[in-house]
């Protein structure tokens, strides 16, 4: 809270009402029965007089109306010229103890003089009361004017804050009010040129000085009556308004940062969804390729089974040719070569199958190999038919060639086992 203005500590100087207690005025050269004690309080000379019995004073006295009986206390206003006189009276206290009979006539005369001076004292009292009343009224008016000035200042600041809050509620006007703008290559920056990412880091921002506050205040029409005594209060009020404005700007910045972060998160979510869609399409394509490769593997297995069955048929047919003659030795040797060729074709087919499992581009090559294999198989069948005719002619020579045929049979069985092993391996 601002410190109280000196106007609030004004104590109007109220002149005390002067009331005559009795015999309190001392004539020239007069003496007083009793004793007086003086105590000075200020430059005007206030004295506390303690009376016993009858007495007179050297100034105006304030006391309780109670007659002249008994001792009493009086507050006497003593002027500067009277101080020495009062001190002298204090010193000459012993001389005031003269016989009462010598002062009787003098006291009687003084009583008459006091009765004539009472109307003048009452007039002075009225004048002093009016002066005190006017002083109090002026002090009250000054105090009211001071309070009204503060109320106007507070109302002006509140109106400013209300208008600023209204402006802050509109996004475009809030950006303009806070000095926020879009800078190319950087993005949003505040009035100090600080980008969004550094808004809430430790950055020293310029603040209003007290002198600047006073200068701005005196330039506002509502504060034409700006007084130096109001400087502390108004400065603190302006600093509070400045703090509230800074808080509003900070909230606007936080809202902008939250919106920017939300937009970034939306963009990330969008990119993530697009990436998921691409991955889904890739997975579907790979699944289709795997299905095609499985179908091809099934077709290759069926072909291998057919080839195995054909080989078995050829072995059986060869067993029937045990009775061939020696003349058929060369023909049988050629058959053996044909079987070796067939085995090489089978091996080529297996290698082609393995290559097809790893690459889709070799499908055409495998088809060509299958065509060649089918042609070769057809050619072998034709040769078989021819050999059957020749075997029929050479049956009589089979006895001589039995030993040779047994040897060939053993080789054929070995080849059959190898073909079975190859078929089982390709199946696995």
C-alpha positions as CSV (number, residue, x, y, z in Angstrom):
1,X,0.0,0.0,0.0
2,X,1.3,3.5,-0.8
3,X,2.4,5.5,2.2
4,X,-0.1,8.0,3.5
5,X,0.2,11.5,2.1
6,X,1.3,14.3,4.4
7,X,-2.1,15.7,4.0
8,X,-3.5,12.9,6.1
9,X,-1.2,13.8,8.9
10,X,-2.3,17.5,9.0
11,X,-3.1,18.6,12.5
12,X,-4.8,22.0,12.4
13,X,-3.4,24.3,15.0
14,X,-6.3,24.9,17.3
15,X,-5.9,27.8,19.7
16,X,-7.1,26.9,23.1
17,X,-10.2,28.6,24.5
18,X,-9.2,31.1,27.1
19,X,-11.3,30.9,30.3
20,X,-10.7,33.1,33.3
21,X,-10.5,31.2,36.5
22,X,-10.7,34.1,38.8
23,X,-8.0,36.4,39.9
24,X,-5.4,35.6,37.2
25,X,-4.3,38.9,35.8
26,X,-1.5,40.7,37.5
27,X,-1.3,44.5,37.5
28,X,1.8,46.5,37.1
29,X,3.8,46.3,40.3
30,X,1.2,44.0,41.9
31,X,1.9,41.1,44.1
32,X,0.2,37.7,44.3
33,X,-0.5,35.6,47.3
34,X,0.4,32.0,46.7
35,X,3.0,30.4,44.3
36,X,3.2,29.7,40.6
37,X,5.0,26.9,38.8
38,X,5.8,27.5,35.0
39,X,6.5,24.8,32.4
40,X,7.4,25.9,28.8
41,X,6.3,23.8,25.8
42,X,6.9,25.9,22.7
43,X,8.1,29.2,21.4
44,X,4.9,30.9,22.3
45,X,5.5,30.0,26.0
46,X,2.9,27.8,27.6
47,X,3.1,27.7,31.4
48,X,1.3,25.6,34.0
49,X,0.5,27.7,37.0
50,X,-0.3,26.2,40.3
51,X,-2.2,28.6,42.5
52,X,-3.0,28.5,46.2
53,X,-5.4,31.0,47.4
54,X,-5.9,34.2,45.6
55,X,-3.6,35.2,42.8
56,X,-3.0,37.0,39.6
57,X,-1.0,36.2,36.5
58,X,1.1,37.7,33.9
59,X,-0.9,36.4,30.9
60,X,-4.1,34.6,29.8
61,X,-5.1,31.6,31.9
62,X,-7.1,28.5,31.2
63,X,-8.7,26.6,34.1
64,X,-11.8,25.3,35.6
65,X,-14.4,27.8,36.9
66,X,-14.5,27.0,40.5
67,X,-14.2,30.3,42.3
68,X,-11.3,31.4,44.3
69,X,-11.5,28.8,47.0
70,X,-8.7,26.3,47.4
71,X,-5.6,25.6,45.2
72,X,-6.0,25.0,41.4
73,X,-4.0,24.5,38.2
74,X,-4.1,26.9,35.2
75,X,-2.6,26.7,31.7
76,X,-1.1,30.1,31.0
77,X,-0.1,31.3,27.5
78,X,3.0,33.3,28.1
79,X,4.6,35.3,25.3
80,X,8.3,35.6,24.7
81,X,8.4,38.9,26.4
82,X,6.8,37.4,29.4
83,X,9.2,34.5,29.9
84,X,11.8,36.5,31.7
85,X,9.2,38.1,33.8
86,X,7.7,34.8,34.8
87,X,11.1,33.4,35.7
88,X,11.8,36.6,37.7
89,X,8.5,36.0,39.5
90,X,9.6,32.5,40.2
91,X,12.8,33.8,41.8
92,X,11.0,36.4,43.8
93,X,8.6,33.9,45.2
94,X,9.6,34.8,48.7
95,X,8.5,38.3,48.3
96,X,5.0,37.2,47.3
97,X,4.5,35.9,50.8
98,X,3.8,39.4,52.1
99,X,0.9,39.9,54.4
100,X,-2.6,39.4,52.9
101,X,-3.8,42.7,54.3
102,X,-1.5,44.7,52.0
103,X,-2.9,43.1,48.8
104,X,-6.6,43.4,49.6
105,X,-7.1,46.8,47.9
106,X,-5.1,45.8,44.8
107,X,-7.1,42.6,44.3
108,X,-10.4,44.4,44.5
109,X,-9.2,46.8,41.7
110,X,-8.0,43.8,39.6
111,X,-11.4,42.1,39.9
112,X,-13.1,45.1,38.4
113,X,-10.7,45.2,35.5
114,X,-11.2,41.5,34.8
115,X,-15.0,42.0,34.6
116,X,-14.5,44.6,32.0
117,X,-12.1,42.5,29.9
118,X,-14.3,39.3,29.8
119,X,-16.4,40.4,26.7
120,X,-13.1,40.9,24.7
121,X,-11.9,37.5,25.7
122,X,-15.2,35.9,24.5
123,X,-14.8,37.6,21.2
124,X,-11.3,36.3,20.9
125,X,-12.6,32.9,21.6
126,X,-15.2,33.1,18.9
127,X,-12.6,34.3,16.4
128,X,-10.3,31.4,17.3
129,X,-13.1,28.9,17.0
130,X,-14.0,30.2,13.6
131,X,-10.4,30.1,12.5
132,X,-10.1,26.5,13.8
133,X,-13.3,25.5,12.0
134,X,-12.1,27.0,8.7
135,X,-8.8,25.3,9.1
136,X,-10.5,22.0,9.7
137,X,-12.8,22.5,6.7
138,X,-9.8,23.3,4.5
139,X,-8.0,20.2,5.7
140,X,-11.1,18.1,5.0
141,X,-11.4,19.6,1.6
142,X,-7.8,18.9,0.9
143,X,-8.2,15.4,2.1
144,X,-11.3,14.8,0.0
145,X,-9.6,16.3,-3.1
146,X,-6.6,14.1,-2.4
147,X,-8.8,11.0,-2.2
148,X,-10.8,12.0,-5.3
149,X,-7.6,12.3,-7.2
150,X,-6.6,8.9,-6.2
151,X,-10.0,7.5,-7.0
152,X,-9.8,9.1,-10.5
153,X,-6.3,7.7,-11.0
154,X,-7.5,4.2,-10.0
155,X,-10.6,4.5,-12.2
156,X,-8.4,5.5,-15.2
157,X,-6.1,2.6,-14.6
158,X,-9.0,0.2,-14.4
159,X,-10.6,1.6,-17.6
160,X,-7.2,1.1,-19.3
161,X,-7.0,-2.5,-18.0
162,X,-10.6,-3.2,-19.1
163,X,-9.9,-1.8,-22.6
164,X,-6.7,-3.8,-22.9
165,X,-8.5,-7.0,-21.8
166,X,-11.2,-6.4,-24.4
167,X,-8.5,-5.9,-27.0
168,X,-6.7,-9.1,-25.8
169,X,-9.9,-11.1,-26.4
170,X,-9.6,-10.5,-30.1
171,X,-6.7,-12.6,-31.6
172,X,-5.6,-10.1,-34.3
173,X,-5.8,-7.1,-32.1
174,X,-4.1,-9.0,-29.3
175,X,-1.2,-9.7,-31.6
176,X,-1.0,-6.1,-32.6
177,X,-1.3,-4.9,-29.0
178,X,1.5,-7.2,-27.8
179,X,3.7,-6.3,-30.8
180,X,3.7,-9.9,-32.1
181,X,4.3,-10.2,-35.8
182,X,5.3,-12.8,-38.4
183,X,8.9,-12.5,-39.5
184,X,10.0,-14.3,-42.7
185,X,12.4,-17.2,-42.0
186,X,11.8,-17.0,-38.2
187,X,8.1,-17.2,-37.6
188,X,6.3,-15.3,-34.8
189,X,8.4,-12.8,-32.9
190,X,7.4,-10.4,-30.1
191,X,8.0,-6.7,-29.9
192,X,11.6,-7.3,-28.7
193,X,12.4,-9.6,-31.7
194,X,12.4,-12.7,-29.6
195,X,11.1,-15.9,-31.4
196,X,8.4,-18.1,-30.1
197,X,10.9,-20.8,-28.8
198,X,12.7,-18.3,-26.6
199,X,9.7,-16.4,-25.1
200,X,9.8,-18.0,-21.7
201,X,13.6,-18.3,-21.3
202,X,15.6,-15.9,-19.0
203,X,15.4,-12.7,-21.1
204,X,15.8,-9.2,-19.6
205,X,12.9,-7.1,-20.7
206,X,12.9,-3.3,-20.3
207,X,10.7,-1.9,-17.5
208,X,9.2,1.5,-16.8
209,X,11.2,3.8,-14.5
210,X,9.6,6.0,-11.9
211,X,10.7,9.1,-13.7
212,X,9.1,7.8,-16.9
213,X,5.9,7.0,-15.0
214,X,5.7,10.5,-13.7
215,X,6.3,12.1,-17.1
216,X,3.6,9.9,-18.7
217,X,1.3,10.7,-15.9
218,X,1.6,14.4,-16.2
219,X,0.9,14.2,-19.9
220,X,-2.5,12.6,-19.3
221,X,-5.4,15.1,-19.0
222,X,-6.9,13.2,-16.0
223,X,-3.7,13.8,-14.0
224,X,-3.1,17.5,-14.6
225,X,-3.2,17.9,-10.8
226,X,-0.4,15.5,-10.3
227,X,1.4,16.3,-7.2
228,X,4.8,15.1,-6.0
229,X,3.1,13.7,-2.9
230,X,1.1,11.3,-5.1
231,X,4.2,10.1,-6.9
232,X,4.8,7.1,-4.8
233,X,1.2,5.9,-4.8
234,X,0.7,6.6,-8.6
235,X,4.1,5.0,-9.4
236,X,3.1,1.8,-7.5
237,X,-0.3,1.9,-9.2
238,X,1.3,2.2,-12.6
239,X,3.8,-0.6,-11.8
240,X,0.8,-2.8,-10.8
241,X,-0.9,-2.0,-14.1
242,X,2.3,-2.7,-16.0
243,X,2.6,-6.0,-14.2
244,X,-1.0,-6.9,-15.0
245,X,-0.4,-5.9,-18.7
246,X,2.8,-8.1,-18.7
247,X,0.7,-11.0,-17.3
248,X,-1.9,-10.5,-20.1
249,X,0.8,-10.5,-22.7
250,X,2.4,-13.6,-21.1
251,X,-1.0,-15.4,-21.3
252,X,-1.4,-14.4,-24.9
253,X,2.1,-15.7,-25.7
254,X,1.2,-19.0,-23.9
255,X,-2.0,-19.3,-25.9
256,X,0.0,-18.7,-29.2
257,X,2.6,-21.3,-28.1
258,X,-0.1,-23.8,-27.3
259,X,-1.8,-23.3,-30.6
260,X,1.5,-23.6,-32.4
261,X,2.3,-26.9,-30.5
262,X,-1.2,-28.2,-31.3
263,X,-0.7,-27.5,-35.1
264,X,2.7,-29.2,-34.9
265,X,1.2,-32.3,-33.2
266,X,-1.6,-32.4,-35.8
267,X,0.9,-32.3,-38.6
268,X,2.9,-35.1,-37.0
269,X,-0.3,-37.2,-36.6
270,X,-1.1,-36.6,-40.3
271,X,2.4,-37.6,-41.4
272,X,2.1,-40.7,-39.1
273,X,-1.2,-41.7,-40.7
274,X,0.2,-41.3,-44.2
275,X,3.2,-43.4,-43.2
276,X,0.9,-46.1,-41.8
277,X,-1.0,-46.1,-45.1
278,X,2.2,-46.6,-47.1
279,X,3.3,-49.4,-44.8
280,X,-0.1,-51.1,-45.1
281,X,0.1,-51.0,-48.9
282,X,3.7,-52.4,-48.9
283,X,2.6,-55.2,-46.6
284,X,-0.3,-56.1,-48.9
285,X,2.0,-56.1,-51.9
286,X,4.5,-58.4,-50.1
287,X,1.6,-60.7,-49.1
288,X,0.5,-61.0,-52.7
289,X,4.1,-61.8,-53.7
290,X,4.4,-64.5,-51.0
291,X,1.2,-66.1,-52.2
292,X,2.4,-66.2,-55.8
293,X,5.7,-67.8,-54.7
294,X,3.8,-70.4,-52.7
295,X,1.7,-71.3,-55.7
296,X,4.9,-71.5,-57.8
297,X,6.5,-73.8,-55.2
298,X,3.5,-76.1,-55.3
299,X,3.7,-76.3,-59.1
300,X,7.4,-77.1,-58.9
301,X,6.8,-79.8,-56.4
302,X,4.1,-81.4,-58.6
303,X,6.5,-81.3,-61.5
304,X,9.3,-82.9,-59.5
305,X,6.8,-85.7,-58.4
306,X,6.0,-86.3,-62.0
307,X,9.7,-86.4,-62.9
308,X,10.3,-88.9,-60.1
309,X,7.5,-91.0,-61.3
310,X,8.9,-91.0,-64.8
311,X,12.3,-91.9,-63.6
312,X,10.9,-94.9,-61.7
313,X,9.1,-95.9,-64.9
314,X,12.3,-95.8,-66.8
315,X,14.1,-97.9,-64.2
316,X,11.5,-100.5,-64.5
317,X,11.8,-100.5,-68.2
318,X,15.5,-100.8,-67.9
319,X,15.2,-103.9,-65.7
320,X,13.2,-105.4,-68.5
321,X,16.2,-104.9,-70.7
322,X,18.5,-107.2,-68.7
323,X,18.4,-109.7,-71.6
324,X,19.8,-107.2,-74.1
325,X,22.8,-108.2,-76.1
326,X,26.2,-106.9,-76.1
327,X,25.4,-104.9,-79.2
328,X,23.1,-102.8,-77.1
329,X,26.0,-101.8,-74.8
330,X,26.6,-98.6,-76.7
331,X,22.9,-97.9,-76.7
332,X,22.7,-98.5,-73.0
333,X,25.7,-96.2,-72.5
334,X,23.9,-93.5,-74.4
335,X,20.9,-94.1,-72.2
336,X,23.1,-93.6,-69.2
337,X,24.3,-90.3,-70.6
338,X,20.7,-89.3,-71.2
339,X,20.0,-90.1,-67.6
340,X,23.0,-88.0,-66.5
341,X,21.6,-85.2,-68.6
342,X,18.3,-85.6,-67.0
343,X,19.9,-85.5,-63.6
344,X,21.7,-82.3,-64.6
345,X,18.3,-80.9,-65.7
346,X,16.8,-81.8,-62.4
347,X,19.6,-80.1,-60.5
348,X,19.2,-77.1,-62.7
349,X,15.5,-77.1,-61.9
350,X,16.2,-77.2,-58.2
351,X,18.7,-74.4,-58.4
352,X,16.2,-72.4,-60.5
353,X,13.5,-73.0,-57.9
354,X,15.8,-71.6,-55.1
355,X,16.6,-68.6,-57.3
356,X,12.9,-68.0,-57.9
357,X,12.2,-68.0,-54.1
358,X,14.6,-65.1,-53.7
359,X,13.8,-63.2,-56.9
360,X,10.6,-62.8,-58.9
361,X,12.5,-61.8,-62.1
362,X,13.6,-65.4,-62.8
363,X,10.1,-66.8,-63.4
364,X,10.5,-66.6,-67.2
365,X,13.8,-68.5,-67.0
366,X,12.2,-71.3,-65.0
367,X,9.4,-71.6,-67.5
368,X,11.9,-71.9,-70.3
369,X,13.7,-74.6,-68.4
370,X,10.5,-76.5,-67.8
371,X,9.8,-76.3,-71.5
372,X,13.2,-77.7,-72.3
373,X,12.7,-80.4,-69.7
374,X,9.4,-81.4,-71.3
375,X,11.0,-81.5,-74.7
376,X,13.8,-83.6,-73.4
377,X,11.3,-85.9,-71.7
378,X,9.4,-86.3,-74.9
379,X,12.6,-87.0,-76.7
380,X,13.6,-89.6,-74.1
381,X,10.2,-91.3,-74.5
382,X,10.7,-91.5,-78.2
383,X,14.1,-93.0,-77.7
384,X,12.6,-95.5,-75.2
385,X,10.2,-96.7,-77.8
386,X,13.0,-97.1,-80.3
387,X,15.1,-99.0,-77.8
388,X,12.2,-101.3,-76.9
389,X,12.1,-102.3,-80.6
390,X,15.8,-102.8,-80.6
391,X,15.6,-104.8,-77.3
392,X,13.2,-107.1,-78.8
393,X,15.7,-107.8,-81.5
394,X,18.6,-108.3,-79.1
395,X,16.9,-110.5,-76.5
396,X,18.9,-113.5,-77.6
397,X,22.1,-111.6,-76.8
398,X,21.0,-110.7,-73.2
399,X,22.6,-113.8,-71.7
400,X,26.0,-112.8,-72.7
401,X,25.5,-109.3,-71.4
402,X,24.0,-110.3,-68.0
403,X,27.0,-109.4,-66.0
404,X,27.2,-106.0,-67.7
405,X,23.5,-105.5,-67.1
406,X,23.9,-106.3,-63.4
407,X,26.5,-103.6,-63.1
408,X,24.4,-101.1,-64.9
409,X,21.4,-102.1,-62.7
410,X,23.5,-101.2,-59.6
411,X,24.3,-97.8,-61.1
412,X,20.7,-97.2,-61.9
413,X,19.6,-98.0,-58.4
414,X,22.2,-95.6,-57.0
415,X,20.9,-92.9,-59.4
416,X,17.3,-93.7,-58.2
417,X,18.3,-93.3,-54.6
418,X,20.0,-90.0,-55.4
419,X,16.9,-88.7,-57.2
420,X,14.7,-89.7,-54.3
421,X,17.1,-87.9,-51.9
422,X,17.0,-84.8,-54.2
423,X,13.2,-84.9,-54.3
424,X,12.9,-85.2,-50.5
425,X,15.4,-82.3,-50.1
426,X,13.5,-80.1,-52.5
427,X,10.2,-81.0,-50.7
428,X,11.7,-79.9,-47.3
